[in-house]
Amino acid sequence: MPISGRFSGRIFPRRTRKSDRISFLKPTRILACLALLATPALAEEPLGVIDWLRNPAPISLAQPLLAPLNEPQISGGASVPQVEVMPLDMPRPDAVGLLPGNTTGLPATLWTASSTDALSAQFARIANDPLPAIQALYYTLLLAEADPPADAGPDARFLKARIAALQKLGAVEPALALAERAGPQRKSLFDTWFDLALLSGNEDAACKALARQPQLTDRFETRIFCGARTGDWQTAALTFETARAVGALPAPLDGMLAQYLDPETIQNTPELAPPSRMTPLLFRLHEANGTPLPTRNLPRAFAIADLRGLSGWRAELEAAERLAHTGALPANRLLGLYTRQAPAASGGIWDRVARVQDLETALADRDIAGIEAGLPPLWSDMKREGLAVVFAALYAEPLSKITLTGPAARIAFDMALLSPDYELLAATYPAQGRRAQFMKDLARGAPDPGLARNTAERAIATAFQPTDASGDHTALLRAGRLGQAIMAAALQLDSATPNQRLDLVAGLQTLRAVGLEDTARRAALQILLLKAGA
């Protein structure tokens, strides 16, 4: 197959006229774990495992599972028996994590008494947009460093199930760091590593590994792409012809790889329609062949591609909002995009950008009237877009230092309750009425049942009384299946509506009984403010 040297406007390698070497416009990679306050910065090198651990976490995490100090007494009746496990001689990828036990408070036996199938099924049930407090708990569990299930084998199924759950939430960078820590240069993990590397724009390392060990994958398309990427065009072309001859390439891949290997055919070939099921490689091939695809209708993990500095501001904003919605992007990074420059138009996302910038100006100028006028419509925007907790993380603290009136005063109070410092900030506001008093009491873990007025409030007040774990989860706890029990409680609570009293009580009771008091309080406040419309 002839391979042309004409390679206009592409970010992938091109073959030179004089040799088989290729030159690169190496795609830079977003350091999603840095909370940038202004314009987004691009890193020259990928974010490695050590970098990920040293920098602030790029995702929201739950507070450590520790017995809280000076808190209302709760039962310690949910004992977690220790499970003896036999260490294996060989490294186990399923055991790797990014958060050690002294960070999470979770024991090494978190998963050992459960089966891989049972835990994988739980991870697959994680919602696309969990309650923020529950989503932070999911991240903590998925990234925890702990021994794997006793039935874990060399196929890394448990690790891949965790990575798939992280991808679902858009947390590509932590998922990639997890794969890298596990040692992805093994056949059981290579394809997962490669897909994550494509999403983050750092496929070079994976392709170089494949060049050294071709047996790492059975995918023809990966071998073809990486062969061209590393400069072995002859092998890439031969592999392509072989795969085509045996019918190993489905139509979308066949056409896109043909254009990738021979760019001069692009102008003479009808534009290929996007496939019904997008893969990271197909997405990057569309980009390389001059037909980049928007990410807004693709799974959330693809949104990170719009943060590589290759898309327009609107695409970056939309991607950042999608990722911030699930805690996969720091709030300050989103703020940096909101305030980068003046809005390019009006309506839709541009109105949100303008309102954020107006609020920034009003806060800087101590313009009380401007804050009171601009806060209500902006708060409505953020709640509608699922960004209320993100917005509260940015502005609850500065607003707590300003005396506001009218609707803005209630919004500032609600934002305080949704902020990371909810207990401290809530205490600075006067308890004006029953609702405010109930919320302030809940923020310190002692809601008054006498102030509860609806099903959700009564359920929460019940759950925060001294009690053992819910009967729904005690069997798991007695069997030593702590991680499985926490996941069961989190899934039950996250899927419950404000009127499902039994599920609300069960989920909150178990979280509190195992020591996740902070998660339980945050979840209860968020249920009332974001689900029940309190």
N, C-alpha and C positions, 0 to 999 in steps of 0.2 A: 504494500500500500504506500503510495507517495505521501510524504509528510511535508507540508508546506512550512516555510519560514515566516509567512505573513501572519501576524498575530496582533492585530490592532485592537486596543482597548480591552485587553484581557488581563486578569490578575494571575493567570496560571502560566506555566512554563512554555517557552517557545523554542523551537529548534533553530540553531544558527545555520547559516549556509556552509560554514567551513568545517564543521565537525559535528559529532553526535552529542556534544555537550549542550545543556540547556541553560538558559538564564532565567532568573526569577525576579518577579516583582513580589517579594515575599510579603504575604498578608500579615499585618500586625494583629495583635490579639488584645482584646480589652481585658484589663485587670479588673474584673467585676468585683473583686473583694475590696477595692479601695473606695471609700466613700468620698467621691470628689465633689467639691462645692461649686466649681465653676464649669468651664468647658471640659468635655471628656478628654482624657489623655489616653494615648495608645502606647502600649509597651512594645519594646523591640523584641523581647523574648517572651515565650509562653509562661504562664503562671504554673510553676511547679508545685509539688506537694509541700515542700518546705516553705515556699513563699506564701502559699495558702494558709499555712498554720501560723506564720509570723504576722500576717496582716490581719486587720479586723475582718471578722467573718462576713462573707458577702451575702449571707442570708440571716433571717431572724431565727434565733434559737431560744429554746425554753430555758428557764432558770434551772440551776442544778437541783437534782433530787436530793435534798437535804432537809433535815428536821428544822423548820423555821423557829427562830428565836422570839420569845415574848409574844407568841401567837395564841389565839383561843385554842384550848385543849381539844385535840382530836384523838380518836382511838388509835392505838398501835396494834389493834387486833389482827391486822392482815399480815401475818408472818410470811416471810419469803425463805423457804428452806434452801439450803445450799445443795447443789447437785455436783457430785463428783464426776469429773471427766478425765479421760486418759489423753495426755498430750500426744500429738502426732509427731513423727520424726521429720516430716517434710513441711515446708511452709504452707499455710492454708490461706488462700486468698479470701475465703469467706470471713476470716477473722479480722480483716483490716478495717480501720476506721480513721477518721481525722480528728475525733474528739476523744481524748483519753478519759478514763474513769474519774480522775480528780477534777475534771472540768464538768462532766455531766452528772456526777454523783451516782451513776448507774453501775451495778456490779458486773464483773466479767461474766457471770453466769446468766446474763440477761436473756439469752436465746437458747441456752444449751438443752433445756428440757422440752423444747418445742420441735416440731418437725419442719423441714424446709417447705414442704407443700402448704402447711397451715399458715406459716408466716408469709409466704409468697402470695397466697390468696388474700391475706389482709392488706398487704402493700398494694395489690391490684385494686382494692376497693377505695383507696384514697381518692377523695373527690377532686375535681379539677380546680375548684376554688374553695378550699377549706376555710373554716373560721380561723382568723389570724393566730389566735393563741394555740389552736390545735395544729395548725400548719407548722408553727415554731417547734412544737413537740415532735411532730413527724420528722422534721429535719434533724433534731437532736437524736432521735432513735435511729434514723437511717445512717447517720454519720458516726454513731458511737463505736468506739473501739471495744469489742467484746468477743468472747468465744462464740463460734458458730453453733448451729444446731448439731446435735450428736450424729445425725445422719448425713452431714455435709460431706461431699466427696470432692474429687479433683476437678469437677466440671464447673465449679464456682457458681452454681445456680442461685445460692442465697445472695451472694454479692451482686449478681446481675439483676436479681429482683429488686434489690435496694437501689441500684443505679437506674433501673427503669422507672421507679417511683420518683426519684429526683428529677429525671428528664421530664416526666409528666408535669411537674411543677415548674419547669423551666430552669432548674438549678444545674445548668450544664457544667459550669466551672467546678463546683464541688464534686460532681459526679466524675468528671475527668480526673481530678486530683485523687479521688478514691481509687479509680482504675489504675492510675499510675503508681500509687502506693502498693497496690496488690501485685505489681510486676506483670504488666500486660503482654510481655513478649512470650506468651504461651498461647497455644491454639484455643484454649477454652475462653480466653478473654480478648484476643486480638480484635475480633470483629466489633465488639463493644467499644473498645478503645478507639478504633479507627472511626467509627461513627461519631463518637463524641469529639474527636479531634477535628473532623470535618465541620461540625457545627460551630466549633470555637475558632476555626480558621488556622489550625496548627497541625496539619496533617503530615508535615515533613518528617517528624520523628517516627511516626508510624510507618511511613513509606520506606524510610531508611532501614527500619527494623525488618520489614518484609523483604527488602532487597538482600539482606543478610540471611534470612531464614524464610524462603518461599513457602515452606510447609505450614506457616502460621495461619493461612486461610485457604478455604476451598472456593472462595468467590472469584470467578473469572474477572468480574468487573473491577474488583479491588486490585487484582494483579495488573490489569491493563492500565488503570489510572495511575497506580504507583510506579509502574514501569516507565511511563511517560514522565511522571513527576520527578523521578530520580535520574532521568536522562537516558534510560535504556529503551530508546524508541523502537529498535528492531524487535526486541523481545515483546514489547507492548503490542506492536502491530501483528506479530506472529500469534500471540495469545488471543488477540481479537479475532483473527481469521479462524483460528481453531474453535473458539467459543461459538462463533457464528455458524460454523459448519456443523457443529453438533447440536445446534439449537439451544445453547445454554444461556443466551441473553434474551430477555423479554424485549418486546418492541421499543419501549421508551429508552431502555439502556442501550440497545443496539444503535439506534439513531443518534443518541447524544454522544456516545463514545466515538462513533464514526466521525462526527463533526469535531469532537475534541482532538482526535488524532490527525485530522486533515482539515484545518480551519478554512481552506479555500473552497470547500464544498458547501459552506454555510450559506453563501449568497445564492447558490443554485438549488438549495433544498427547501421545500416548504417548511415554515415554522412548525415545530413539533408542539402539540398540545401538552400541557402539564398532565402528568399521570394522575390517576385517581388516588393512588397511595404514594405519597412523597417519601423519599428516603434522603438521608443527608448527602449521599453521593449524587443522586439526581439533582438535588437542589444546587449543589456546587457546580455540576456540569452545565446546568442552565445559565448560571452566572458566568462561567468560563466561556461559554459559547455566545455570549452577548445578548442573552434573553433572561435577565435576572427576574426572579419571581417575588412578588410581595409576600410578606410573612404573616400578614394579619389574619389570613384564613387557614394558616397551617398550624400544627400543634405548637404549643407555647415554646418548646425548646428551640424552634427555628428562629424565634425572635432575637436571640443573641446575635445572629448574623447582621442585623441592622445596627448593631452597636460597634461595628468594626471601623467606622469612619468612611464607609463606602456608600452610604445611603443618604438621602436628604434629611433635613431636620425633622420634617413631619414623620417620616418613617421611624426615625430614632425615637421621637416622642411617643409614638404609638407602641413601639416595642418596649420602651422603658416602662410605660404604664402597665403593660401586660405582665412584665416580669416583677414590677414592684407590687402588683396586686397579689402575688403569691409569695412575697417576701424574698424572691430570688434576686432582687436588685436593691441596694441600699437606698433609703429615702433621700439621702443627700445627693446621690447620683441623679435621681429624678429631678430634684430641685435644681441641680446644675444645668440640666437640659431645659427646664422651664425658663430659666433666667439667662439663657445664653445670649439672646438677641431679641429685638422687637418682634412681635407676632407678624407673620407674613400675610395674614388675611384675617377674616372674622368668621364667627360661627364654629361650632364643634369644638375641636381641641384647641383652636386658637383663642376662643373665649376663656378657656381654663388657663391658658398661658398668660393672657392679659390680666386675669383676675389674680393669679399668683404674683405677678410682677407688681400689680397695684397694692396688694397686701404687703409685699416686701417694702415698698416705698412708704406706705402708711406706718408700718412698724418702725422703720428707720427714722421717720419724722415725728413719731409719737402723735400721729394724726388720729385722734379718737373717733372723730366723725367719719373719717375715711375707713377705719377698721369696722365700725358698726354698720356702715353701708355696704361694704364689700364682703364681709364674712358670711352672711347668710346665703347668697347665691353661690359662693365658692364652696361652702360646706355641702350644699345640695349637690353640686357637681361631683365632689369627691365621694360622697356616699353612693351616688348613682353609679360611679365608675369602680366601686369597690376599693377605694383608696382612702377611706376615712382613717384607718389606723396609721397609714403612712403619713397622711396629712397631720394627724395628731402628734406623731413622733417629731415632726418638724416644728410645729407652731404652738403646741400646748404650753410649753414652759414659758416662752416670751409673753403669750397672752395672759398667763396666770399673774403676771406682774402689772397688768393694766386693769383698771376698774372700768368695766363695760356695763351698759344698760340694755334693756330690751332683749330681743331675740339673740343678739350677739353674746350677751352674758350667759344665757343658757348653753349656747353652742360652745363657748370657751370652757364651761364646766364639763360638758360631755366630752370634749377633746381631752381634758385633763384625765377623765376616767379611762380613756382609750390609749393614753400615753404610756411609755415604759415606766414612768415614775408616778403611776396612777395613785398609789396610796399617799405619797407625799404631797402631790399637787392637789388632790381632792380635799385634803385637810385644810388647805389655804382658802377654800371657798366656804361662805356661810351656808348653813342648811336652811334653805328657803323652801319650806313645804315638805310634805310627806315623801315625794319622789326623791328629792335631793338627800334627805336624811337616810332613806333606804340605800341609795347608791353609795353614800359616804360610809355607811356601816359595812356594806358589802366590800368596799375597797380595802377595809382593814380586816376582812374575814369574819365579820359578826353581824350579818343582816338580821334585822328584827322581824320575826314572823308576824308580829302585830301590825307592821306597816305594809305587809304584802297585800296586793290588791287583785292580782290576776294570776292565771295558772303558772306562768313562767316565774314570777316573783315568789309564789308559794313553793314551787319546786326548788328554787334556789335556796330559799330560807330553810327548807327541810334538809337539803343536802349539806348545809353548813353547820348543822347541829353535830355534836360529838357522836360519831358512829363508826362502825367498821366499813370495810369495802362492801359494795353491793353484792347481793347474792348472785347476780348475773356473772360475777367474775371471781368469786371466792374459790371455786374449784380449780381454776387456772392458777391462782396464787398458791394454793395449798400444794399443787403439783410442781411448784417451782418455776412456772412459766410466766415470769414477771413481764418480760417484753410483750408476750402475747396478750397478757391481761391488760397492760397499758394500751396497747393498740386497740383491743376490743372496746375498752372504755372510751377511747378517743373517737373511734369510728361511730360508736353509738351516740355520743354527745354531738358530734359534728353533723350527723344526719337528722337529728331530732328537730322538730319544729317547736316553736314556743309553747304549743298546746300539748305536747307529748310529755306529760309530767313524769311518768315512770322512767323514761329514757334519760331525761334531764337529771333526775335525782340519781339514777344508777351511775351515769358517767361521771358526774361531779363527785359523788361519794368515793368512788374507787380512786380517782386521781388524788383526792385529799388523803385517803387512807395510805397510799404508797408514798406520800411525801411530796407530791406535785401540787402544793398549795398555791403557788404563784400562778401556775397554768390554770388551775380551777377558778381562781378569782378573775383572771383576765377573760377566760372563756365565759363566765357568768355575766360579767359586765358587757361583753361583746354581744352575747345573746340578747340581752335586754335592749341595748342601744342600736344594734344593727339588724337584728332579726325581729324582735318584738316591737320595735318602734317606740320604746318607752320615752 
